[in-house]
């Protein structure tokens, strides 16, 4: 069934006919070769991203109202492909948007956490069953630079911009 769906769910017919929704998830040989090459540097890339997470944990450790999203306990090991924080503006007097603008002024990219699916225009007419956890994360969360190619100079720029905003 997996091969059927991943090859566009085409029915066994002379003409193109589809009785089910399928997808084209086949990987080209070139993509497979690039992916295989990336496996050789995977451990170093994960380590670099984990170091960025540690950088943010240290940076925000003394700032009340900022939480660096981390593993819930030692049973988990995250690759930290993304470093994200939540900001409680009632504690910090600084919003997610304020921090985003401060970083942007220093040409440092950041982005709000993803807008929840039930808030997307395409799903405006679909019933939503849930609480406000996703909305709170969206309203208070910010994705910070976390690439495995960030240099010490990049970290210094990030540190300086954030420290300046928080008066440190």
Secondary structure, DSSP 8 states (H G I E B T S, - for coil): -HHHHHBTTB-SSSS--BSS---B----HHHHHHHHHHHTTHHHHHHHHHHHHHHHHHHHTTSTTEEE---SSTT-----SSEEEEE-HHHHS--HHHHHHHHHHTT---EE----GGGSGGGTTS---S-SHHHHHHHHEEEE---TT--HHHHHHHHHHHHHHTT-
